[in-house]
Amino acid sequence: MKAYIFPGQGAQFVGMGKDLYENPLAKELFEKANEIIGFRISDIMFSGTDEELKQTNVTQPAIFLHSVILAKVLGDDFKPDMVAGHSLGEFSALVAANALSFEDGLRLVIARANAMQKACELQPSTMAAILGLADEVVEEICAGIDAVVVPANYNCPGQLVISGSIEGIDEACEKLTAAGAKRALKLNVGGAFHSPLMEPAKVELQAAIEATNIASPICPIYQNVNAQPTTDTTVIKQNLIAQLTGAVRWTQTATNMIADGGNDFVEVGPGNVLQGLVKKVSREVQTSSAAVNVIN
């Protein structure tokens, strides 16, 4: 069964999507996006600077556009049996699977980026990658810290990203290193994504999601917050809202997709981060790895 997976924030690079612009459908969608956003995001994607591309109001829609437009260009060749997206990528997956229109998906991503930026400015916060410890150990240590710090991204076995206040992350990194983590690396991010500190963003985005029409996708989507497949539009909306403060359960998502028959994974969008993560998960859950391909 073919599984299409869509990357999240951090996959961006200067020049992303430039080759797609030669396609008439892609050009039309890029120009439509420029009009909706109010500036020529395509110019920044194709020939801007790294600093311009790192701005939150650019990064998230840029990755979304690259992924979604690429899926649209594939046309009849895009025939998923299941889809999933990592964090921001969940919105790309929903558009690619015809649950969200291109325009509505882009507007939600813009609203999401702006709401997250506001939440980041309310309190200094950050994230850290923890390598080489079992998830249960990381969970237990985070739970024993008084400051805000929670598991945020279950990326693959032995790689879990934590999120929280500056003091919470600092204390957690110290304790996790003492517990045997190979690395506890603070990330260069603007805030504590997928943590309780995103609650103001969740409240703001909830109204936008509830006001947006979401149709049944053409195949099941495995959502971040519970790693379970669904085509139920009410459940999809609830999980999208919960995603901002909930963990990205990518390890569990990939595990469930493989268990449900996913054996041909195609990463659609910039970069190949998910390719590596799925390969690591597949090695844990079966003797022969699932095939993983990248289209970008």
Secondary structure per residue as TSV (DSSP state, phi and psi in degrees):
chain	resnum	aa	ss	phi	psi
A	1	M	-	360.0	141.8
A	2	K	E	-92.8	127.5
A	3	A	E	-116.8	122.3
A	4	Y	E	-100.5	130.6
A	5	I	E	-125.5	144.8
A	6	F	E	-125.5	127.7
A	7	P	-	-74.3	163.1
A	8	G	-	-112.2	-163.7
A	9	Q	T	-59.8	138.9
A	10	G	T	110.6	-13.4
A	11	A	-	-87.8	-4.8
A	12	Q	-	-69.5	152.0
A	13	F	-	-154.9	149.3
A	14	V	T	-64.5	131.3
A	15	G	T	102.0	-5.7
A	16	M	T	-61.5	128.5
A	17	G	T	82.7	-3.6
A	18	K	G	-61.6	-40.4
A	19	D	G	-67.6	-26.3
A	20	L	G	-67.5	-28.2
A	21	Y	G	-61.0	-22.1
A	22	E	G	-69.4	-21.3
A	23	N	S	-78.4	130.3
A	24	P	H	-56.8	-41.9
A	25	L	H	-65.9	-42.6
A	26	A	H	-62.7	-43.9
A	27	K	H	-59.5	-43.3
A	28	E	H	-61.6	-42.3
A	29	L	H	-71.1	-39.5
A	30	F	H	-61.0	-43.3
A	31	E	H	-68.2	-36.2
A	32	K	H	-63.5	-40.7
A	33	A	H	-64.2	-42.7
A	34	N	H	-57.7	-39.4
A	35	E	H	-68.7	-43.5
A	36	I	H	-65.7	-43.7
A	37	I	H	-72.4	-33.9
A	38	G	T	96.9	3.9
A	39	F	S	-152.0	164.8
A	40	R	-	-83.9	82.1
A	41	I	H	-64.4	-27.6
A	42	S	H	-62.1	-36.8
A	43	D	H	-64.5	-40.4
A	44	I	H	-66.5	-42.3
A	45	M	H	-62.3	-44.3
A	46	F	H	-79.6	-38.2
A	47	S	H	-146.7	20.6
A	48	G	-	-80.6	-165.9
A	49	T	-	-103.6	165.3
A	50	D	H	-59.2	-40.7
A	51	E	H	-64.2	-41.4
A	52	E	H	-63.7	-40.2
A	53	L	H	-72.4	-22.3
A	54	K	H	-80.4	-12.2
A	55	Q	S	-64.6	133.5
A	56	T	H	-55.1	-39.6
A	57	N	H	-73.9	-6.0
A	58	V	H	-106.3	-46.1
A	59	T	H	-55.8	-53.6
A	60	Q	H	-65.1	-50.4
A	61	P	H	-65.5	-29.5
A	62	A	H	-64.2	-46.8
A	63	I	H	-65.3	-42.8
A	64	F	H	-56.9	-48.4
A	65	L	H	-63.1	-45.4
A	66	H	H	-57.8	-48.2
A	67	S	H	-65.4	-50.0
A	68	V	H	-68.4	-44.5
A	69	I	H	-64.8	-37.7
A	70	L	H	-61.5	-43.9
A	71	A	H	-63.2	-40.0
A	72	K	H	-64.8	-39.5
A	73	V	H	-66.2	-31.5
A	74	L	H	-63.1	-27.8
A	75	G	G	57.2	-124.9
A	76	D	G	-65.7	-16.8
A	77	D	G	-77.0	-13.5
A	78	F	-	-87.9	96.9
A	79	K	-	-131.2	76.9
A	80	P	-	-79.4	146.1
A	81	D	S	-93.6	-19.7
A	82	M	E	-161.2	153.6
A	83	V	E	-138.3	158.8
A	84	A	E	-160.4	156.1
A	85	G	E	-139.3	145.8
A	86	H	S	-86.8	110.6
A	87	S	T	58.0	-113.6
A	88	L	T	-49.6	-36.1
A	89	G	H	-60.0	-18.8
A	90	E	H	-64.0	-33.8
A	91	F	H	-69.0	-39.9
A	92	S	H	-61.1	-44.0
A	93	A	H	-61.4	-39.9
A	94	L	H	-66.9	-38.5
A	95	V	H	-69.4	-45.2
A	96	A	H	-60.8	-31.4
A	97	A	T	-92.8	14.8
A	98	N	T	65.1	21.7
A	99	A	S	-86.1	-29.5
A	100	L	S	-123.0	143.8
A	101	S	-	-72.4	159.1
A	102	F	H	-55.8	-46.8
A	103	E	H	-66.0	-46.2
A	104	D	H	-65.3	-39.6
A	105	G	H	-61.1	-44.1
A	106	L	H	-64.8	-42.3
A	107	R	H	-63.7	-37.9
A	108	L	H	-67.6	-39.0
A	109	V	H	-65.2	-40.4
A	110	I	H	-62.7	-45.9
A	111	A	H	-62.2	-39.8
A	112	R	H	-63.1	-47.0
A	113	A	H	-61.7	-44.3
A	114	N	H	-66.8	-41.0
A	115	A	H	-66.2	-39.6
A	116	M	H	-67.1	-38.0
A	117	Q	H	-63.2	-42.8
A	118	K	H	-61.6	-43.9
A	119	A	H	-63.6	-37.3
A	120	C	H	-63.3	-34.3
A	121	E	H	-76.7	-16.8
A	122	L	H	-73.6	-32.8
A	123	Q	S	-151.9	130.5
A	124	P	-	-59.0	130.0
A	125	S	E	-158.4	168.7
A	126	T	E	-160.6	-171.5
A	127	M	E	-139.8	163.6
A	128	A	E	-147.6	143.0
A	129	A	E	-92.9	128.3
A	130	I	E	-111.5	120.0
A	131	L	E	-114.4	137.5
A	132	G	S	89.0	13.6
A	133	L	S	-122.2	150.2
A	134	A	-	-66.3	145.9
A	135	D	H	-53.9	-39.8
A	136	E	H	-63.3	-35.2
A	137	V	H	-67.6	-44.3
A	138	V	H	-62.7	-44.2
A	139	E	H	-59.6	-45.1
A	140	E	H	-64.6	-43.7
A	141	I	H	-67.7	-41.9
A	142	C	H	-62.1	-39.6
A	143	A	H	-65.4	-23.7
A	144	G	T	-90.3	5.1
A	145	I	-	-101.3	133.0
A	146	D	S	-69.8	-36.1
A	147	A	S	-72.3	165.5
A	148	V	S	-71.8	117.0
A	149	V	E	-160.2	126.1
A	150	V	E	-140.7	155.0
A	151	P	E	-63.7	132.3
A	152	A	E	-117.7	-44.0
A	153	N	E	-128.2	108.5
A	154	Y	E	-85.6	88.5
A	155	N	E	-79.9	-45.2
A	156	C	E	-168.0	168.4
A	157	P	T	-56.0	125.9
A	158	G	T	85.6	4.9
A	159	Q	E	-138.6	108.1
A	160	L	E	-133.3	129.8
A	161	V	E	-98.0	131.2
A	162	I	E	-105.4	159.2
A	163	S	E	-144.0	141.5
A	164	G	E	167.9	-162.4
A	165	S	E	-68.6	162.2
A	166	I	H	-58.1	-46.6
A	167	E	H	-68.1	-35.6
A	168	G	H	-65.4	-43.3
A	169	I	H	-67.2	-41.8
A	170	D	H	-60.8	-46.0
A	171	E	H	-65.8	-41.3
A	172	A	H	-64.7	-42.9
A	173	C	H	-60.7	-41.0
A	174	E	H	-63.7	-45.7
A	175	K	H	-72.0	-35.3
A	176	L	H	-71.5	-34.5
A	177	T	H	-64.9	-42.4
A	178	A	H	-64.6	-28.1
A	179	A	T	-82.2	-4.0
A	180	G	T	113.5	9.6
A	181	A	-	-61.7	136.7
A	182	K	S	-66.0	-38.1
A	183	R	E	-147.8	147.0
A	184	A	E	-134.1	90.8
A	185	L	E	-108.0	116.9
A	186	K	E	-67.8	138.7
A	187	L	-	-98.0	151.6
A	188	N	-	-86.4	73.9
A	189	V	-	-124.4	164.2
A	190	G	S	-84.3	-10.6
A	191	G	S	-174.6	-174.2
A	192	A	-	-94.8	77.2
A	193	F	T	-67.3	149.2
A	194	H	T	57.3	43.2
A	195	S	S	-139.3	170.1
A	196	P	G	-58.9	-20.3
A	197	L	G	-70.7	-9.5
A	198	M	G	-91.6	8.9
A	199	E	H	-56.2	-43.1
A	200	P	H	-59.7	-36.9
A	201	A	H	-68.1	-38.7
A	202	K	H	-61.6	-44.6
A	203	V	H	-61.9	-42.9
A	204	E	H	-67.4	-42.9
A	205	L	H	-74.3	-27.8
A	206	Q	H	-55.9	-44.7
A	207	A	H	-61.2	-40.9
A	208	A	H	-66.9	-41.3
A	209	I	H	-66.8	-43.6
A	210	E	H	-64.9	-27.4
A	211	A	T	-86.6	-3.2
A	212	T	S	-100.1	137.8
A	213	N	-	-76.7	124.5
A	214	I	-	-121.0	124.5
A	215	A	-	-96.7	168.2
A	216	S	-	-66.9	128.6
A	217	P	-	-68.2	161.6
A	218	I	S	-73.1	-10.3
A	219	C	S	-156.4	167.0
A	220	P	-	-62.6	140.9
A	221	I	E	-110.0	130.7
A	222	Y	E	-92.0	113.8
A	223	Q	-	-93.9	153.1
A	224	N	T	-58.8	-42.9
A	225	V	T	-71.9	-26.2
A	226	N	T	-132.0	-3.3
A	227	A	-	62.3	19.7
A	228	Q	-	-106.0	148.9
A	229	P	E	-79.3	146.6
A	230	T	E	-156.9	154.2
A	231	T	-	-124.6	4.6
A	232	D	-	-76.6	118.2
A	233	T	H	-66.2	-32.4
A	234	T	H	-66.4	-43.7
A	235	V	H	-65.2	-41.6
A	236	I	H	-57.6	-46.2
A	237	K	H	-63.4	-45.6
A	238	Q	H	-59.2	-42.8
A	239	N	H	-71.9	-32.9
A	240	L	H	-64.0	-40.5
A	241	I	H	-67.0	-44.0
A	242	A	H	-68.9	-20.4
A	243	Q	H	-60.9	-34.1
A	244	L	T	-64.0	-33.4
A	245	T	T	-107.7	-7.5
A	246	G	S	-95.0	164.6
A	247	A	-	-77.3	150.0
A	248	V	B	-86.7	108.0
A	249	R	-	-94.4	68.3
A	250	W	H	-73.4	-38.6
A	251	T	H	-56.5	-47.9
A	252	Q	H	-68.7	-36.0
A	253	T	H	-62.8	-50.8
A	254	A	H	-62.5	-40.2
A	255	T	H	-59.5	-45.9
A	256	N	H	-68.6	-37.3
A	257	M	H	-64.6	-41.7
A	258	I	H	-65.5	-43.4
A	259	A	H	-62.8	-30.3
A	260	D	T	-88.0	8.1
A	261	G	T	109.6	-1.1
A	262	G	-	-67.4	115.9
A	263	N	-	-132.1	1.1
A	264	D	E	-136.1	94.1
A	265	F	E	-93.3	131.5
A	266	V	E	-122.5	116.1
A	267	E	E	-85.8	123.4
A	268	V	E	-114.5	112.6
A	269	G	S	136.9	-169.9
A	270	P	S	-71.3	145.6
A	271	G	S	76.5	-174.9
A	272	N	-	-143.9	30.0
A	273	V	H	-61.2	-45.8
A	274	L	H	-66.4	-30.5
A	275	Q	H	-54.2	-49.7
A	276	G	H	-65.5	-39.2
A	277	L	H	-65.6	-44.4
A	278	V	H	-65.6	-37.5
A	279	K	H	-61.1	-41.1
A	280	K	H	-67.1	-39.8
A	281	V	H	-65.1	-43.9
A	282	S	H	-63.8	-32.6
A	283	R	H	-66.4	-27.4
A	284	E	H	-80.0	-28.9
A	285	V	H	-105.1	-9.9
A	286	Q	-	-154.1	161.5
A	287	T	S	-72.6	-34.8
A	288	S	S	-111.2	131.0
A	289	S	-	-68.5	146.2
A	290	A	-	-67.9	148.7
A	291	A	E	-73.5	135.6
A	292	V	E	-129.4	123.6
A	293	N	E	-120.3	160.9
A	294	V	E	-127.1	133.6
A	295	I	E	-120.6	119.3
A	296	N	-	-153.0	360.0
